[in-house]
Amino acid sequence: MVTRKAATKQMERSDDSILGDIWQALWKEEIIQSIDIHDFSVDVENGEACLSGHVSGDSNQQQIEEIARSVPGVIAVHNHIVADHDLIIQVAQALGKDERTGPFRLPVRCYHGWVEITGVVPSHTLQCAAEEIAASVPAVRGVIRLPDVKGEPASLTHDAVQPPIGARVYGMDETEGIVFQVVIQPQNRLVTHAIVRASYIVDGWRRLCDYLVPVEAMQVANEGNILLNRSAPAIHQFPAFNPVDYPFAPLTWQPPYPYTAGNVRWPRQEQAKDRQQIAGDAGNPENK
């Protein structure tokens, strides 16, 4: 039984102090530290801990929750972490239920939310369908490999790159910028560009401009710093970002971890497709 005095003492703890203790406890767990520590996040507000992200196994998911719950001052834990095993089931079920991909054997692999679809399909149309279906599962972080097309070379695996919002970007010419937003292709939920905000001087005045930097130009991407390739131009030589061409992602669409709706944009043509789909669904008698 928790006494009123003990409860009052817990309530006096700041969220930052609670958060620090949670992370300290998590870093002490060797398996979590070595496998999952960089793929989930913890936030604390008013004593309530919110867990999000991806882990390799169900047991790790539960252990993280138990650790957070055991820290003094935590009054509730909201566990939104997704285990790879559960995500594999969700994607496999989506592929199996769809009439386009259901007839084919398409094994699914997953690591920290990154999905690979294996197997063989007879056409590029079905390959794209498998990609679209897998990406429609909200918890998928990104679809990095597609099934092979019969008679063609094996499919390539995309790099799993997610430039962190707020990360500093350094060009080889010592130019510097900050990741402000990202562009995501909804067909596979992968980041295609980082929108980098950098300053430049015109007539003695320092001005800010946003630039569209493709992820292929990034050599190193970690939590706080991104280094561009040696062959990449200066940040100011990348195309200027035009928000008209890249509207915000729809509020009905769940961005992949760790992004939120406010820092994700879609290519404009994808927005148009989404609006057409919504209009089509609304006009379909079966949906009424």
Order of alpha helices (4+ residues) and beta strands (2+ residues): alpha-alpha-beta-beta-alpha-beta-alpha-beta-beta-beta-alpha-beta-beta-beta-beta-beta-beta-beta-beta-beta-alpha
